[in-house]
Structures are given as C-alpha cells and as structure tokens.
Amino acid sequence: MEKSKSFALVTGAASGLGFEFSKLLAKDGYGLIMVDLDPDKLQESKAKLLSEFGVEISTVAQDLSTQDAATLVYNNVKDYKIEVLINNAGFGMFGCFHENPWERELSMLNLHVVTLTHLTKLVLKGMVKNGKGRILNVSSLAAFQPGPLMALYYATKSYVLSFSEAISNELKDTGVTVTAFCPGPTKTLFQQTVQESEKEGKIGFNMGDPIEVTRYGYNAMHKGKSVAIPGIFNKFLAFLPRVLTRNAATNIVRKIQEKNRA
C-alpha cells in the first residue's frame, strides 16, 4: 500500500455516487477518508478499493445527521492533509410536509445543511492556508425549483447550491475551488431510501448512469466549475424555471411527483 501525501474525504462513501467518487479519487492516487453510516458496508467498500488501487484508506463510521457530526468526523481526520472534500451523503423523503415525521426531517436538515456546512468550514480553513483544495458539494437538479411532496429535500438542495456558489466566489484567487454538483435522478440506492414502500419513490424518468454522472462531477470539480449539471436535458430543466412563473414551475413539479408515486 502506497503512503499518500494528499487525501480526499468523501461522505456517504460506502455506496452509490460516494463509492464511485472514491474509485475515481483512488485511481488518481489520492489517499481516502471514507465516511459512512454503515460500518459493515464501509469495510466492504474499503476492501474493494484496496484490492484494486492499493492506496491508503481510513474509514470513519459516523451518523452525519446529528448536529455534532462534523466535529466528530473532523477530530478523527484533522491530522491528514485533505486536498479534496466531497460532501455527498444525503437522502430523500416523499410526502406532505405536515404529515412527515419531524425526527426524519430534522435528520435531513442536519445532514444536508448543518453537517455539510460545518464540515466544509472545518476542512476549508486548512485548504486556504495551504493554498490548494477542491470541494464538491452534491446538490441536485431539485435545487432549481420548489418541490411539493418533497418540500424539505428540494429546499435543502437549494441551500447547498446557493451556499456553494457564494463561497466559490469568496474563494477566488485562494487556490481553492467549490463546485455545486446538481445531478438529476440517478440509478443508485438513493431511490430506495426515499420511501420504504416499494411502490413509492421510484423515479424512472430521465435516469442517469452513476458512473457517467460521477465522472462528470469529478471532472467539473477539478476544472474549478462553480456549478455542474450533467446532461443536456438536465441543463434544460434547470433553466426552465427561469422562463416560467414560480407558480407554474411548482405545479409542474407537483404533477411529476404525483406521477412518480403512482
């Protein structure tokens, strides 16, 4: 196993887009700090990457949906030279806001907003000091409009987009870049966590391939793009709310969500 000088920290790294990002990073020789909720899956994914790439890998099994999660993670990794941070961990939930359980919604707010923001802040200070770094915050195509029946998910992803664009601008000429990555629906385990019911939460429309999607985001991050939207049709969908009224865009999303739940 090679001793790595530069490390990449990836949240939600054990599966889905997080694992695909980890593979791309390992292929490029980065040491990995893989963070995930599932310790068994984390060790399984680590073993796969070690056998294929032989890079240095550390793992942190941590629930990122608590308010102190970022501090707990950072205390485990603060001695590493982190040159890449990919805030990928996330989940979705269907249903009317007034009917969904608050405990689950609070976990989403903590994960998508509090942990992502705090971990970015903690890691960013070292990057700016070193004059080098890449941050990729995984937002969503959902960030560009309100989302009835997934109101909180769409709202948190809008936060990620706005936050990332703002600090990207602040960091000009520092050697550090921030990219808001906004993929559309992608074939990952994410869809299974949206709703426990097998009949709900499955989006078959405009479904992206996870390998192609992550490669697009990875390349955009290294190019220093502030916003990255994979796919021509997704770019069109992101632009569409600018030419529609807010009410019309919201109604269209509502109809799409209802169709997906049917």
C-alpha positions as CSV (number, residue, x, y, z in Angstrom):
1,M,0.0,0.0,0.0
2,E,1.4,3.4,-1.0
3,K,1.8,6.1,1.6
4,S,-0.4,9.0,0.5
5,K,0.6,12.7,0.9
6,S,-2.8,14.1,-0.2
7,F,-6.1,12.8,1.0
8,A,-9.7,13.1,-0.1
9,L,-12.6,13.0,2.3
10,V,-15.8,11.6,0.9
11,T,-19.1,11.3,2.9
12,G,-21.6,8.7,2.0
13,A,-18.6,6.8,0.6
14,A,-19.7,3.2,1.0
15,S,-22.2,3.1,-1.9
16,G,-23.8,4.9,-4.8
17,L,-22.2,8.1,-6.0
18,G,-19.9,8.3,-3.0
19,F,-18.3,5.0,-3.8
20,E,-17.9,6.0,-7.5
21,F,-16.3,9.2,-6.4
22,S,-14.0,7.2,-4.1
23,K,-12.9,5.0,-7.0
24,L,-12.1,8.0,-9.2
25,L,-10.0,9.5,-6.4
26,A,-8.2,6.3,-5.7
27,K,-7.4,5.8,-9.3
28,D,-5.7,9.3,-9.3
29,G,-3.6,8.3,-6.3
30,Y,-5.4,10.2,-3.5
31,G,-5.5,8.6,-0.1
32,L,-9.1,8.2,1.0
33,I,-11.0,9.1,4.1
34,M,-14.3,7.3,3.7
35,V,-17.2,8.3,5.9
36,D,-20.5,6.5,6.1
37,L,-23.3,5.4,8.4
38,D,-23.0,1.7,7.7
39,P,-19.7,0.3,9.2
40,D,-20.1,-3.1,7.5
41,K,-20.7,-1.7,4.1
42,L,-17.8,0.8,4.7
43,Q,-15.3,-2.0,5.4
44,E,-16.6,-4.0,2.3
45,S,-16.1,-1.0,0.1
46,K,-12.7,-0.2,1.6
47,A,-11.6,-3.8,0.8
48,K,-12.7,-3.5,-2.8
49,L,-10.7,-0.3,-3.3
50,L,-7.6,-1.6,-1.5
51,S,-7.5,-4.6,-3.8
52,E,-7.9,-2.6,-6.9
53,F,-5.9,0.5,-6.2
54,G,-3.7,-0.1,-3.2
55,V,-4.0,3.5,-1.8
56,E,-4.0,4.4,1.8
57,I,-7.6,4.3,3.2
58,S,-9.0,5.4,6.5
59,T,-12.7,4.9,7.4
60,V,-15.0,6.8,9.8
61,A,-18.3,5.1,10.7
62,Q,-20.5,8.1,11.7
63,D,-24.1,9.1,11.6
64,L,-23.9,12.5,9.8
65,S,-27.4,13.5,10.7
66,T,-26.6,14.8,14.2
67,Q,-25.6,18.4,14.9
68,D,-22.2,17.5,16.2
69,A,-21.3,15.0,13.4
70,A,-18.9,17.3,11.6
71,T,-16.9,17.9,14.7
72,L,-16.7,14.2,15.4
73,V,-15.6,13.4,11.9
74,Y,-13.0,16.2,11.8
75,N,-11.5,15.2,15.1
76,N,-10.7,11.9,13.5
77,V,-9.1,13.3,10.4
78,K,-7.6,16.7,11.3
79,D,-4.0,15.4,11.0
80,Y,-4.4,14.5,7.4
81,K,-3.6,16.8,4.5
82,I,-7.1,17.0,2.9
83,E,-7.0,18.4,-0.6
84,V,-10.4,17.2,-1.7
85,L,-13.7,17.2,0.2
86,I,-16.8,15.6,-1.4
87,N,-20.0,16.2,0.6
88,N,-22.1,13.5,-0.9
89,A,-24.2,11.9,1.9
90,G,-27.9,12.6,1.6
91,F,-31.3,11.0,1.5
92,G,-34.8,11.9,0.3
93,M,-38.3,11.5,1.6
94,F,-41.7,11.7,-0.1
95,G,-44.9,13.0,1.5
96,C,-46.7,16.2,2.5
97,F,-44.6,18.3,4.9
98,H,-47.3,18.4,7.6
99,E,-47.6,14.6,7.6
100,N,-44.0,13.6,7.6
101,P,-42.3,12.7,10.9
102,W,-40.3,15.6,12.3
103,E,-37.5,13.4,13.5
104,R,-36.7,12.2,10.0
105,E,-37.0,15.8,8.7
106,L,-34.6,17.1,11.4
107,S,-32.1,14.4,10.3
108,M,-32.3,15.6,6.8
109,L,-31.8,19.2,7.8
110,N,-28.8,18.3,9.9
111,L,-27.3,16.1,7.2
112,H,-27.9,18.3,4.1
113,V,-27.4,21.7,5.8
114,V,-25.7,21.6,9.2
115,T,-23.1,18.8,8.7
116,L,-22.3,19.8,5.1
117,T,-21.8,23.5,6.1
118,H,-19.8,22.8,9.3
119,L,-17.5,20.1,7.7
120,T,-16.9,22.5,4.8
121,K,-15.9,25.2,7.2
122,L,-13.6,22.9,9.2
123,V,-11.8,21.5,6.2
124,L,-11.7,24.7,4.2
125,K,-9.5,26.6,6.7
126,G,-6.7,24.1,6.1
127,M,-7.1,24.3,2.3
128,V,-6.9,28.1,2.2
129,K,-3.9,28.0,4.5
130,N,-2.2,25.6,2.1
131,G,-3.4,27.5,-1.0
132,K,-4.8,24.4,-2.6
133,G,-8.1,22.4,-2.5
134,R,-11.2,21.2,-4.2
135,I,-14.6,20.9,-2.7
136,L,-17.6,19.3,-4.3
137,N,-21.0,19.7,-2.6
138,V,-23.6,17.3,-4.0
139,S,-26.7,19.3,-4.6
140,S,-29.4,18.2,-7.1
141,L,-31.4,19.2,-10.1
142,A,-34.1,19.7,-7.4
143,A,-32.2,22.8,-6.2
144,F,-33.6,25.0,-9.1
145,Q,-37.3,25.0,-8.1
146,P,-39.7,24.3,-5.2
147,G,-40.7,20.6,-4.8
148,P,-44.2,19.8,-3.5
149,L,-44.3,16.3,-1.9
150,M,-40.5,16.5,-1.3
151,A,-40.5,20.1,0.0
152,L,-37.7,19.8,2.5
153,Y,-35.4,17.9,0.2
154,Y,-35.8,20.4,-2.6
155,A,-35.3,23.3,-0.1
156,T,-32.1,21.8,1.4
157,K,-30.6,21.2,-2.0
158,S,-31.4,24.8,-2.9
159,Y,-29.4,25.8,0.1
160,V,-26.4,23.7,-0.9
161,L,-26.5,25.3,-4.4
162,S,-26.7,28.9,-3.1
163,F,-24.1,28.3,-0.3
164,S,-21.6,26.7,-2.7
165,E,-21.9,29.4,-5.3
166,A,-21.4,32.1,-2.7
167,I,-18.3,30.7,-1.1
168,S,-16.9,29.7,-4.6
169,N,-17.0,33.5,-5.3
170,E,-15.4,34.3,-2.0
171,L,-12.5,31.9,-2.6
172,K,-11.3,33.4,-5.9
173,D,-7.5,33.7,-6.0
174,T,-7.0,31.4,-3.0
175,G,-6.2,28.2,-4.9
176,V,-9.4,26.6,-3.5
177,T,-12.5,26.0,-5.6
178,V,-16.0,24.9,-4.6
179,T,-18.4,23.1,-7.0
180,A,-22.1,22.6,-6.6
181,F,-22.9,19.4,-8.3
182,C,-26.5,19.1,-9.5
183,P,-27.3,15.7,-11.0
184,G,-30.8,14.6,-11.9
185,P,-32.3,11.2,-10.9
186,T,-29.5,8.6,-10.9
187,K,-29.6,4.8,-10.6
188,T,-28.4,4.4,-7.1
189,L,-29.6,3.1,-3.7
190,F,-30.8,6.7,-3.0
191,Q,-34.2,5.9,-4.5
192,Q,-34.7,3.1,-2.1
193,T,-34.2,5.4,0.9
194,V,-36.7,7.9,-0.3
195,Q,-39.7,5.8,0.8
196,E,-39.8,2.4,2.4
197,S,-42.7,1.4,0.3
198,E,-41.7,-0.4,-2.9
199,K,-44.5,1.3,-4.8
200,E,-43.5,4.8,-4.0
201,G,-40.5,7.0,-4.6
202,K,-39.2,5.2,-7.7
203,I,-38.3,7.7,-10.4
204,G,-37.8,6.1,-13.8
205,F,-37.8,9.3,-15.9
206,N,-34.5,10.8,-17.1
207,M,-32.5,8.3,-15.1
208,G,-28.7,8.8,-15.2
209,D,-25.9,6.2,-15.1
210,P,-23.9,6.7,-11.8
211,I,-20.5,6.1,-13.4
212,E,-21.1,8.7,-16.1
213,V,-22.7,11.1,-13.6
214,T,-19.8,10.9,-11.1
215,R,-17.2,11.3,-13.8
216,Y,-18.9,14.5,-15.0
217,G,-18.9,15.9,-11.5
218,Y,-15.4,14.8,-10.8
219,N,-14.0,16.5,-13.9
220,A,-16.0,19.6,-13.2
221,M,-14.6,19.8,-9.7
222,H,-11.0,19.6,-10.9
223,K,-11.8,22.2,-13.5
224,G,-13.0,24.5,-10.7
225,K,-16.5,25.0,-12.1
226,S,-18.9,26.6,-9.6
227,V,-22.0,24.7,-10.8
228,A,-22.0,21.4,-12.7
229,I,-25.2,19.9,-14.2
230,P,-24.7,16.6,-16.1
231,G,-26.8,16.1,-19.2
232,I,-28.2,18.4,-21.8
233,F,-31.8,17.6,-20.8
234,N,-31.0,18.3,-17.1
235,K,-29.5,21.7,-18.1
236,F,-32.7,22.5,-19.9
237,L,-34.8,21.5,-16.8
238,A,-32.6,23.7,-14.6
239,F,-33.1,26.6,-16.9
240,L,-36.8,26.1,-17.4
241,P,-37.9,27.8,-14.1
242,R,-36.3,31.0,-15.2
243,V,-38.8,31.4,-18.1
244,L,-41.9,30.1,-16.2
245,T,-43.7,31.7,-13.3
246,R,-42.8,30.4,-9.9
247,N,-46.3,29.0,-9.5
248,A,-46.2,27.2,-12.9
249,A,-42.8,25.6,-12.1
250,T,-44.1,24.4,-8.7
251,N,-47.3,23.0,-10.3
252,I,-45.2,21.1,-12.9
253,V,-43.0,19.5,-10.2
254,R,-46.1,18.6,-8.2
255,K,-47.5,16.7,-11.2
256,I,-44.2,14.9,-11.8
257,Q,-44.0,13.9,-8.1
258,E,-47.6,12.5,-8.2
259,K,-46.8,10.5,-11.3
260,N,-43.7,9.0,-9.7
261,R,-45.7,7.9,-6.7
262,A,-48.5,6.3,-8.7
